[in-house]
Amino acid sequence: MSDIRFWLGFNLVPYIGPMRMRALLAYFGDLEGAWRADAAHLRAAGLPQNAIQELQYRRLTLDLDAELRKVEERGLQLLTWESETYPSLLRNIDQPPPLIYVDGQVTPDDDWAVAIVGTRDASPYGLRVAQRFAAGLAASGVTVVSGLALGIDGAAHRAALEAGGRTPGGLGCGLDAVYPARHRGLAAEIRRHGALISDYPLGTQPEPSNFPPRNRIISGLSLGTLVVEAGERSGALITVHLCPGEGGGALSLARRICPFYTTPG
């Protein structure tokens, strides 16, 4: 298994995503060799010039031991493609993140999971629907995944917790920058009964551009996705289109577990 420091280091280098990480591993055999390689070998492995320049700069400026200590001091786990406990559903998406930061615990029970997502500006009806689905799923032993956002996400997390279930949250920022701030208490509950998960390095702020990419983690942790109220261009619909079956399997499962559900109108 490769030294975790080098996985952490490459996660801090721009322009190196899952495809290029696979190319580096195929060429060098491990990430330590890739981290220490010269420009000619990095080009031969398939890295473009901008990625090579960023890597050369980060090698000079990063203290990987110090970066790892920051993670350990916060009590976080780092899971990579090589980790036995890397979530199996997430591992099988098209481009799984090479490294994820985990605050809490991911368990085998979380392989039986449904995501519930939707608008931040939810109606009272939408909140009730999210709560009832989440509670019914959680009471039946299904993990409820969401994104910690205001509105539907928060309602789903809270209802799952109140039903005694597990409820991981996928974040669009570093795990030291929980967003939104008013959900810090909820985040603390999720840590105890699930996990906060992100592939963004510590210190990453919740910029709007971070949230569409994080949706692949929410969908990737789930067998299907239920959307409760969402605009046509919303992040919730990005999430459902990333999910296997585009959510149909999740709705079928939820209807079996939550027989009270009826489509409005």
Backbone bond lengths (Angstrom), bond angles and torsions (degrees), N, CA, C in turn:
res aa  C-N    CA-C-N  psi(-1)  N-CA   C-N-CA  omega(-1)  CA-C   N-CA-C  phi
1 M - - - 1.470 - - 1.528 109.60 -
2 S 1.326 115.71 135.84 1.463 120.34 -179.55 1.528 111.09 -66.74
3 D 1.312 116.36 149.85 1.456 123.07 176.14 1.529 108.90 -59.82
4 I 1.335 116.49 126.22 1.469 121.34 -175.96 1.524 111.45 -59.60
5 R 1.334 117.98 -26.29 1.466 120.10 -179.05 1.526 111.46 -60.10
6 F 1.318 116.85 -34.54 1.463 119.15 -176.56 1.526 111.53 -78.54
7 W 1.329 117.43 -31.58 1.467 119.88 170.34 1.524 109.50 -61.53
8 L 1.332 116.08 -44.55 1.460 120.68 179.00 1.526 110.32 -63.14
9 G 1.327 116.61 -42.41 1.454 119.71 179.54 1.514 112.49 -61.31
10 F 1.321 117.53 -47.05 1.466 119.78 -179.52 1.527 111.57 -65.81
11 N 1.333 117.60 -27.95 1.463 119.38 176.97 1.527 112.12 -68.32
12 L 1.329 116.68 -16.22 1.455 122.12 179.13 1.533 112.43 -96.55
13 V 1.320 116.73 2.75 1.469 121.22 -178.34 1.527 109.52 -103.30
14 P 1.333 118.75 119.69 1.466 120.38 176.77 1.529 111.88 -62.60
15 Y 1.318 114.28 156.79 1.476 123.75 173.58 1.523 113.68 72.62
16 I 1.328 117.46 11.25 1.467 119.37 176.44 1.528 108.10 -123.05
17 G 1.333 114.99 99.22 1.453 121.83 179.90 1.515 111.34 -105.49
18 P 1.333 117.02 -164.61 1.468 120.57 -174.71 1.530 114.44 -57.42
19 M 1.334 118.76 -43.14 1.462 119.82 -177.75 1.525 111.36 -64.49
20 R 1.322 116.97 -42.63 1.465 119.72 -180.00 1.521 111.95 -72.03
21 M 1.336 116.49 -31.56 1.468 118.74 175.05 1.527 110.35 -64.36
22 R 1.313 117.02 -41.88 1.468 119.51 178.12 1.529 110.58 -63.15
23 A 1.329 115.97 -39.36 1.464 119.37 178.61 1.530 111.22 -64.06
24 L 1.333 116.80 -41.01 1.463 120.41 178.47 1.528 111.19 -63.83
25 L 1.329 116.62 -43.83 1.465 119.97 179.79 1.525 110.86 -64.71
26 A 1.333 116.37 -38.57 1.464 119.39 179.55 1.525 111.10 -66.33
27 Y 1.325 117.18 -37.84 1.462 120.82 -175.78 1.524 111.90 -79.26
28 F 1.349 116.72 -45.63 1.466 120.13 -172.61 1.530 113.12 -96.55
29 G 1.322 117.48 -21.11 1.459 119.77 -178.69 1.505 114.11 90.57
30 D 1.325 117.65 -30.27 1.461 121.99 174.94 1.523 108.57 -154.45
31 L 1.329 116.13 166.89 1.458 119.59 -174.75 1.522 113.20 -81.48
32 E 1.314 117.90 -21.24 1.468 118.54 176.02 1.521 109.89 -63.95
33 G 1.333 117.25 -44.64 1.448 120.35 177.23 1.512 112.26 -61.23
34 A 1.334 116.08 -39.09 1.467 119.95 178.68 1.527 110.94 -67.30
35 W 1.326 117.04 -40.28 1.466 121.45 -178.64 1.530 111.03 -62.73
36 R 1.313 116.91 -35.49 1.466 120.97 -174.23 1.543 112.20 -95.51
37 A 1.321 117.87 -0.68 1.465 120.44 -172.51 1.522 112.52 -71.70
38 D 1.335 115.25 155.52 1.461 119.96 176.49 1.530 109.82 -83.30
39 A 1.322 115.87 171.02 1.460 121.00 -173.82 1.523 112.00 -61.59
40 A 1.328 117.19 -37.80 1.465 119.50 -178.02 1.524 111.44 -62.17
41 H 1.322 116.40 -43.93 1.467 119.50 179.71 1.535 111.12 -70.72
42 L 1.312 117.49 -34.80 1.467 119.58 177.08 1.530 110.89 -64.92
43 R 1.344 116.45 -38.94 1.470 119.61 175.46 1.526 110.41 -64.25
44 A 1.316 116.00 -41.03 1.461 119.71 179.41 1.533 111.29 -64.06
45 A 1.333 116.11 -29.12 1.468 120.20 177.54 1.522 112.72 -79.03
46 G 1.324 117.22 -8.21 1.457 120.26 175.43 1.505 116.01 107.52
47 L 1.342 118.66 5.93 1.463 119.51 179.86 1.532 110.08 -78.13
48 P 1.334 117.50 136.83 1.462 120.04 173.86 1.525 110.45 -76.68
49 Q 1.320 116.09 169.24 1.453 120.19 -173.87 1.522 112.58 -63.03
50 N 1.351 118.54 -38.44 1.471 118.61 -178.59 1.526 111.36 -64.90
51 A 1.317 117.50 -36.78 1.467 119.99 177.93 1.529 110.70 -69.35
52 I 1.327 117.01 -39.06 1.469 120.25 178.23 1.522 110.66 -62.34
53 Q 1.325 116.31 -44.09 1.466 119.61 179.46 1.522 111.46 -62.86
54 E 1.345 117.06 -42.20 1.470 119.81 178.25 1.523 110.79 -63.49
55 L 1.314 117.11 -42.63 1.464 120.35 179.56 1.528 110.76 -62.89
56 Q 1.310 117.55 -44.23 1.466 120.60 179.77 1.527 110.66 -61.67
57 Y 1.316 116.53 -39.34 1.471 120.34 179.16 1.529 110.21 -67.32
58 R 1.328 116.97 -46.45 1.471 119.54 -177.19 1.525 111.22 -66.14
59 R 1.314 117.84 -33.04 1.469 119.41 177.47 1.518 111.57 -61.73
60 L 1.323 116.74 -33.90 1.458 121.12 -179.86 1.525 112.67 -78.52
61 T 1.330 117.32 -28.21 1.466 120.47 -170.27 1.527 114.11 -106.60
62 L 1.327 118.00 -19.93 1.461 120.29 -176.96 1.524 111.60 -92.88
63 D 1.319 115.61 138.57 1.463 122.93 168.94 1.527 105.54 -104.48
64 L 1.317 117.10 101.31 1.466 120.00 -174.22 1.519 112.46 -63.99
65 D 1.325 117.27 -33.38 1.470 119.50 176.51 1.526 110.56 -63.57
66 A 1.330 116.90 -41.47 1.464 120.75 179.21 1.524 110.57 -67.39
67 E 1.330 117.08 -39.10 1.461 120.18 178.57 1.526 110.63 -63.30
68 L 1.322 116.59 -40.58 1.461 119.90 178.75 1.521 110.89 -66.92
69 R 1.335 117.60 -37.68 1.466 120.12 178.00 1.528 111.09 -61.79
70 K 1.328 117.71 -38.61 1.469 120.71 177.99 1.528 110.63 -57.33
71 V 1.321 115.37 -42.62 1.464 120.33 179.79 1.522 110.56 -66.74
72 E 1.323 115.95 -46.34 1.465 120.35 -176.68 1.519 111.41 -67.27
73 E 1.316 118.01 -36.29 1.467 120.93 179.84 1.522 112.00 -64.58
74 R 1.307 117.77 -25.47 1.466 122.06 177.24 1.518 111.77 -89.62
75 G 1.312 117.44 0.04 1.461 120.94 178.60 1.514 113.81 71.95
76 L 1.330 117.27 25.63 1.453 120.90 -177.99 1.526 111.14 -90.84
77 Q 1.325 115.58 154.82 1.455 121.61 170.11 1.524 109.63 -100.21
78 L 1.319 115.43 148.52 1.462 121.77 169.20 1.518 107.73 -113.52
79 L 1.323 116.10 121.65 1.462 121.21 178.57 1.523 108.88 -116.18
80 T 1.318 116.28 134.11 1.457 121.73 179.96 1.525 109.35 -121.13
81 W 1.333 114.57 176.41 1.464 119.09 175.45 1.520 112.07 -54.38
82 E 1.318 117.14 -26.05 1.467 120.46 -177.67 1.529 112.68 -86.44
83 S 1.330 118.49 -7.46 1.466 121.61 -175.74 1.528 110.71 -80.53
84 E 1.316 116.28 133.57 1.468 120.17 177.43 1.517 111.88 -62.45
85 T 1.323 117.28 -30.23 1.466 121.08 -176.25 1.529 113.36 -93.25
86 Y 1.337 117.79 4.97 1.469 119.76 173.81 1.531 107.35 -58.58
87 P 1.352 119.08 131.97 1.476 120.34 -174.57 1.531 112.03 -55.51
88 S 1.320 116.49 126.33 1.463 120.48 -172.83 1.525 112.35 -65.62
89 L 1.327 117.86 -36.78 1.460 119.58 178.48 1.521 110.88 -65.26
90 L 1.321 115.93 -43.28 1.466 120.19 -179.78 1.522 110.58 -65.96
91 R 1.312 116.97 -36.91 1.461 121.43 -179.97 1.531 111.63 -58.40
92 N 1.322 116.38 -28.63 1.454 120.71 -172.88 1.522 114.75 -96.59
93 I 1.333 118.96 7.79 1.459 119.14 173.68 1.526 108.85 -76.14
94 D 1.321 116.74 172.50 1.453 121.46 -173.67 1.530 112.50 -59.49
95 Q 1.336 117.44 -47.96 1.466 121.25 -179.69 1.532 108.97 -132.69
96 P 1.319 117.95 76.96 1.474 119.28 -179.16 1.521 111.44 -65.32
97 P 1.337 117.56 144.38 1.466 118.85 177.52 1.528 110.88 -61.32
98 P 1.332 117.99 133.34 1.474 120.00 -178.82 1.521 113.22 -61.48
99 L 1.333 116.83 -31.21 1.463 121.83 -178.65 1.518 108.83 -139.70
100 I 1.326 116.28 136.45 1.466 120.67 172.78 1.522 109.26 -126.81
101 Y 1.320 114.56 147.33 1.456 123.36 174.69 1.530 106.64 -96.85
102 V 1.331 116.72 132.86 1.463 121.31 -176.06 1.519 109.53 -127.98
103 D 1.321 115.99 125.70 1.466 122.34 174.58 1.520 106.80 -113.94
104 G 1.318 116.54 99.17 1.460 122.19 -173.10 1.517 108.59 127.46
105 Q 1.329 116.31 -149.53 1.461 120.30 -177.91 1.524 110.53 -134.60
106 V 1.327 115.40 135.05 1.460 121.88 169.18 1.523 106.55 -101.70
107 T 1.339 117.91 129.06 1.459 121.56 -176.73 1.524 109.99 -121.53
108 P 1.337 117.30 164.10 1.469 119.73 176.34 1.525 113.03 -58.56
109 D 1.328 117.75 -27.51 1.471 120.14 177.65 1.521 111.74 -60.77
110 D 1.330 117.14 -24.40 1.463 120.83 -177.60 1.531 112.64 -74.98
111 D 1.332 117.19 -2.90 1.468 119.30 173.43 1.528 111.03 -71.53
112 W 1.317 117.33 -16.85 1.467 123.04 178.15 1.530 106.22 -103.56
113 A 1.326 115.77 82.48 1.467 120.00 -167.63 1.525 111.64 -138.16
114 V 1.324 114.78 148.70 1.468 123.56 174.85 1.521 107.89 -130.68
115 A 1.323 117.10 136.78 1.460 121.58 174.61 1.527 109.65 -91.04
116 I 1.329 115.53 139.99 1.467 121.98 173.21 1.522 106.77 -124.85
117 V 1.307 116.41 117.83 1.465 121.45 -176.06 1.528 109.36 -137.87
118 G 1.322 115.73 166.02 1.458 119.40 178.45 1.515 111.39 172.21
119 T 1.301 114.61 -167.22 1.450 121.76 -172.85 1.524 113.15 -67.94
120 R 1.332 114.93 149.99 1.470 119.76 172.17 1.525 110.48 -73.07
121 D 1.318 116.97 -29.52 1.468 122.88 -176.93 1.523 109.21 -98.21
122 A 1.320 115.65 63.95 1.457 120.91 -172.24 1.530 112.15 -80.30
123 S 1.316 115.87 148.47 1.458 121.37 173.20 1.528 109.38 -79.42
124 P 1.334 118.26 161.70 1.469 119.71 175.15 1.522 112.34 -56.11
125 Y 1.343 116.73 -38.28 1.459 119.68 178.26 1.531 110.46 -63.85
126 G 1.333 116.56 -45.27 1.456 119.96 -179.93 1.521 112.03 -60.40
127 L 1.318 116.92 -41.58 1.466 120.35 178.03 1.526 110.69 -62.14
128 R 1.336 117.15 -41.61 1.470 120.10 179.48 1.525 110.86 -63.53
129 V 1.331 116.86 -42.75 1.470 120.36 179.67 1.526 110.18 -62.25
130 A 1.339 117.18 -47.17 1.462 120.48 179.30 1.523 111.02 -59.33
131 Q 1.322 116.67 -43.85 1.457 121.12 -179.01 1.523 111.38 -63.46
132 R 1.325 116.80 -42.04 1.465 119.35 -176.40 1.523 111.14 -71.46
133 F 1.322 117.19 -41.15 1.462 118.94 175.55 1.524 110.53 -61.85
134 A 1.321 117.23 -48.49 1.458 120.69 -176.74 1.521 111.20 -62.00
135 A 1.321 116.65 -44.15 1.461 120.08 -179.99 1.525 110.87 -63.58
136 G 1.336 116.67 -43.49 1.462 119.54 -179.63 1.517 112.48 -65.30
137 L 1.315 116.55 -42.58 1.459 120.04 177.97 1.523 111.07 -64.04
138 A 1.332 116.82 -48.02 1.460 120.41 -178.06 1.522 111.60 -62.33
139 A 1.324 116.90 -41.01 1.465 120.62 179.44 1.522 111.67 -64.39
140 S 1.332 116.96 -22.25 1.463 121.62 179.21 1.524 112.50 -95.73
141 G 1.320 116.74 8.59 1.453 120.54 176.30 1.511 115.43 86.92
142 V 1.337 117.03 13.57 1.455 121.10 178.11 1.531 108.87 -94.53
143 T 1.313 117.13 130.29 1.464 121.81 176.07 1.526 109.23 -71.47
144 V 1.331 116.63 135.53 1.466 122.35 -179.73 1.527 108.12 -106.90
145 V 1.317 116.20 116.66 1.466 122.63 -178.57 1.522 108.98 -101.93
146 S 1.329 117.17 140.44 1.460 119.98 173.11 1.525 108.80 -155.12
147 G 1.353 115.55 -166.59 1.458 119.07 -169.98 1.508 116.01 -118.59
148 L 1.346 118.06 14.11 1.466 123.63 174.62 1.523 113.30 67.01
149 A 1.324 119.11 4.24 1.459 121.09 -178.46 1.525 110.74 -72.24
150 L 1.329 115.49 167.31 1.453 120.66 173.05 1.525 109.43 -64.98
151 G 1.312 116.74 164.19 1.455 120.52 175.16 1.514 113.29 80.64
152 I 1.337 116.43 -128.34 1.459 122.10 -173.39 1.528 111.84 -60.25
153 D 1.334 117.26 -43.54 1.468 120.04 -177.80 1.525 111.20 -58.60
154 G 1.317 115.63 -50.59 1.454 119.16 -178.70 1.516 112.10 -62.31
155 A 1.340 117.32 -39.61 1.465 121.05 178.86 1.521 110.79 -62.42
156 A 1.336 116.66 -41.10 1.463 119.86 -179.79 1.524 110.94 -66.34
157 H 1.331 117.36 -46.28 1.468 119.88 177.94 1.531 111.20 -57.58
158 R 1.332 116.63 -48.13 1.472 119.69 -175.53 1.530 111.26 -64.33
159 A 1.326 116.40 -42.54 1.460 119.00 -178.90 1.526 111.15 -65.29
160 A 1.319 117.35 -38.68 1.458 120.25 177.39 1.526 110.87 -63.44
161 L 1.321 116.69 -43.02 1.464 120.35 178.01 1.522 111.55 -63.00
162 E 1.322 116.59 -44.32 1.466 120.05 -179.41 1.525 112.10 -63.77
163 A 1.350 116.20 -27.32 1.466 120.39 178.30 1.525 111.93 -86.52
164 G 1.337 117.15 4.02 1.458 120.88 178.25 1.513 114.23 81.21
165 G 1.356 116.76 20.14 1.453 119.93 -176.65 1.516 114.00 -98.20
166 R 1.318 114.31 179.08 1.457 122.17 176.31 1.523 108.46 -98.99
167 T 1.352 116.43 144.46 1.458 119.44 -174.79 1.528 111.89 -152.74
168 P 1.329 117.98 85.57 1.463 120.49 175.29 1.525 112.09 -67.66
169 G 1.334 115.65 153.83 1.458 121.85 177.06 1.511 111.13 -126.19
170 G 1.329 117.20 131.44 1.452 122.15 175.79 1.514 110.41 -94.52
171 L 1.323 117.98 126.88 1.468 122.39 -173.99 1.528 111.81 -108.48
172 G 1.330 114.95 149.38 1.451 121.79 176.00 1.513 112.41 -101.39
173 C 1.323 116.65 34.39 1.467 122.90 -179.23 1.516 107.43 -158.31
174 G 1.332 116.47 175.69 1.451 119.72 174.21 1.522 111.28 -66.95
175 L 1.322 116.96 154.16 1.464 119.99 -177.46 1.524 112.99 -72.17
176 D 1.322 117.30 -2.51 1.464 120.87 173.08 1.523 111.23 -97.67
177 A 1.327 117.27 7.83 1.470 121.04 -177.35 1.522 109.47 -135.27
178 V 1.355 116.37 55.94 1.463 121.00 -175.64 1.524 110.58 -55.73
179 Y 1.336 114.65 131.97 1.465 120.96 -176.35 1.531 108.46 -136.68
180 P 1.346 116.54 138.31 1.469 128.98 -0.69 1.528 112.09 -77.54
181 A 1.320 115.80 159.51 1.463 120.69 -175.41 1.518 111.88 -60.01
182 R 1.326 116.99 -33.72 1.476 118.66 -177.43 1.531 112.03 -70.45
183 H 1.337 117.39 -8.73 1.464 120.26 177.85 1.529 112.44 -101.80
184 R 1.329 117.63 17.49 1.464 119.06 179.03 1.530 111.28 -63.99
185 G 1.321 117.23 -38.36 1.459 119.61 176.86 1.520 111.48 -64.67
186 L 1.327 116.19 -42.24 1.458 120.71 176.44 1.521 110.44 -62.31
187 A 1.327 116.73 -41.56 1.466 120.62 178.56 1.528 111.07 -59.30
188 A 1.322 116.68 -39.79 1.467 120.00 178.66 1.526 111.22 -62.90
189 E 1.344 117.08 -38.40 1.464 120.88 176.98 1.521 110.86 -66.52
190 I 1.333 116.12 -40.69 1.458 119.91 -179.83 1.523 110.64 -63.30
191 R 1.332 117.59 -38.86 1.470 120.19 177.06 1.527 111.33 -56.75
192 R 1.323 116.76 -36.77 1.464 120.72 -177.16 1.523 112.18 -79.75
193 H 1.324 117.65 -22.37 1.469 121.20 -174.14 1.530 110.21 -131.23
194 G 1.298 116.44 40.81 1.449 121.43 -177.69 1.510 108.65 158.00
195 A 1.318 116.69 -133.48 1.461 119.93 -179.42 1.514 110.07 -164.53
196 L 1.313 115.78 148.89 1.451 122.33 166.06 1.528 106.49 -95.41
197 I 1.328 116.30 132.51 1.463 120.84 -172.29 1.523 109.41 -132.45
198 S 1.326 115.98 136.07 1.461 121.14 177.38 1.517 109.04 -152.50
199 D 1.330 116.49 150.69 1.458 118.52 169.67 1.519 111.13 -103.87
200 Y 1.337 116.60 6.76 1.466 120.37 177.81 1.526 110.06 -86.41
201 P 1.339 117.97 138.53 1.473 120.78 179.59 1.518 112.34 -62.65
202 L 1.325 115.55 157.33 1.464 120.81 172.95 1.526 108.88 -54.78
203 G 1.325 115.20 142.08 1.455 120.23 -179.07 1.517 113.95 92.94
204 T 1.336 117.94 -11.65 1.464 120.61 179.71 1.520 109.32 -72.91
205 Q 1.315 116.57 123.22 1.457 121.84 -179.06 1.538 110.58 -84.34
206 P 1.327 117.49 158.88 1.474 121.22 -176.31 1.526 113.16 -77.51
207 E 1.313 117.03 69.24 1.452 121.68 176.97 1.527 109.70 -73.01
208 P 1.347 117.43 146.52 1.480 119.40 -178.75 1.525 113.59 -54.56
209 S 1.326 117.43 -35.48 1.467 120.15 -177.48 1.531 112.69 -68.56
210 N 1.341 117.88 -13.81 1.460 120.39 -178.90 1.523 112.91 -78.06
211 F 1.336 117.11 -21.92 1.454 118.58 -167.98 1.528 114.41 -78.72
212 P 1.335 120.62 -39.53 1.469 117.19 174.38 1.533 113.50 -57.84
213 P 1.361 119.96 -44.09 1.471 117.71 177.29 1.528 113.76 -63.51
214 R 1.348 117.69 -34.59 1.472 118.12 -177.79 1.531 110.72 -67.85
215 N 1.352 117.39 -18.60 1.465 119.20 -178.54 1.522 112.20 -63.95
216 R 1.343 117.17 -24.78 1.461 118.38 178.04 1.527 110.72 -68.26
217 I 1.341 117.60 -24.90 1.457 119.91 176.37 1.522 109.96 -73.74
218 I 1.333 116.68 -44.09 1.464 119.88 178.17 1.521 110.16 -59.02
219 S 1.341 116.74 -49.91 1.462 119.62 -179.91 1.526 111.07 -67.68
220 G 1.338 116.41 -36.77 1.453 120.30 -177.37 1.517 113.91 -68.65
221 L 1.321 117.41 -21.83 1.464 121.47 177.50 1.520 112.13 -85.56
222 S 1.328 117.83 2.23 1.464 121.94 -167.76 1.524 111.85 -128.87
223 L 1.323 115.50 151.67 1.458 121.47 173.16 1.518 111.27 -76.47
224 G 1.307 116.62 -24.41 1.461 122.36 179.40 1.511 109.39 -168.19
225 T 1.323 116.21 169.84 1.461 121.28 -175.15 1.526 110.10 -130.40
226 L 1.331 115.41 130.95 1.460 122.42 172.25 1.521 108.81 -102.34
227 V 1.313 116.88 126.91 1.461 121.12 175.63 1.525 108.20 -105.08
228 V 1.318 115.76 124.88 1.466 121.91 177.78 1.527 107.40 -113.65
229 E 1.306 117.61 102.57 1.458 124.64 -178.95 1.531 111.12 63.14
230 A 1.322 115.24 115.38 1.466 119.46 179.50 1.513 109.21 -161.25
231 G 1.328 116.07 143.23 1.447 120.81 175.22 1.518 111.61 -72.65
232 E 1.331 116.49 163.81 1.459 120.94 -175.00 1.523 112.56 -62.95
233 R 1.335 118.12 -28.29 1.470 121.33 -178.95 1.529 112.01 -109.71
234 S 1.312 116.30 23.08 1.464 119.83 -171.80 1.515 112.59 -78.78
235 G 1.339 114.40 159.22 1.457 120.35 173.82 1.514 112.11 -63.01
236 A 1.341 117.16 -30.26 1.465 119.95 178.87 1.520 111.11 -61.13
237 L 1.330 117.07 -39.91 1.462 119.32 179.16 1.523 111.39 -73.76
238 I 1.321 117.87 -29.44 1.469 119.56 170.96 1.528 109.14 -59.82
239 T 1.330 116.30 -43.61 1.456 120.79 -179.57 1.516 111.54 -60.87
240 V 1.329 117.16 -46.29 1.463 119.10 -175.76 1.518 111.28 -68.54
241 H 1.329 118.67 -33.12 1.465 120.17 178.84 1.525 111.61 -72.11
242 L 1.323 117.53 -21.26 1.459 121.05 176.45 1.518 112.43 -80.68
243 C 1.331 116.68 -16.43 1.456 121.04 -171.43 1.529 110.81 -87.39
244 P 1.343 118.53 146.18 1.458 120.97 177.47 1.526 111.19 -55.53
245 G 1.321 117.00 131.54 1.451 120.27 178.42 1.505 113.98 74.50
246 E 1.328 117.88 3.96 1.456 123.42 -179.75 1.526 112.20 50.21
247 G 1.343 116.30 37.85 1.455 120.39 169.96 1.502 115.60 92.07
248 G 1.334 119.01 -11.89 1.454 120.02 -177.39 1.510 112.83 -60.26
249 G 1.351 116.66 -42.39 1.452 119.61 178.68 1.509 111.93 -64.01
250 A 1.318 116.96 -34.42 1.460 120.25 179.10 1.516 110.32 -66.80
251 L 1.344 117.42 -40.84 1.452 119.95 -179.27 1.521 110.64 -66.98
252 S 1.341 116.65 -40.43 1.454 119.94 178.00 1.523 111.01 -61.52
253 L 1.340 116.06 -45.75 1.463 120.71 178.40 1.516 110.65 -61.79
254 A 1.340 116.71 -46.09 1.452 120.09 -177.60 1.525 111.47 -63.41
255 R 1.320 116.62 -38.22 1.465 118.74 179.38 1.524 111.10 -66.20
256 R 1.334 117.46 -35.55 1.467 119.28 177.86 1.521 110.71 -67.22
257 I 1.340 115.47 -39.73 1.462 119.74 -176.56 1.526 111.31 -81.55
258 C 1.339 117.41 -30.72 1.461 122.84 -176.66 1.527 108.82 -116.89
259 P 1.330 118.62 73.37 1.467 120.47 -173.58 1.517 113.61 -65.46
260 F 1.343 117.64 -11.14 1.458 120.08 179.09 1.514 112.04 -73.25
261 Y 1.356 117.32 -14.16 1.457 119.44 -173.93 1.521 111.34 -70.75
262 T 1.321 116.07 133.95 1.467 121.89 169.36 1.515 107.99 -135.07
263 T 1.321 116.23 146.49 1.454 120.04 178.46 1.526 109.32 -71.86
264 P 1.334 119.55 131.01 1.451 120.78 -178.31 1.530 110.83 -60.77
265 G 1.353 115.17 140.43 1.454 120.23 177.51 1.511 112.04 85.88
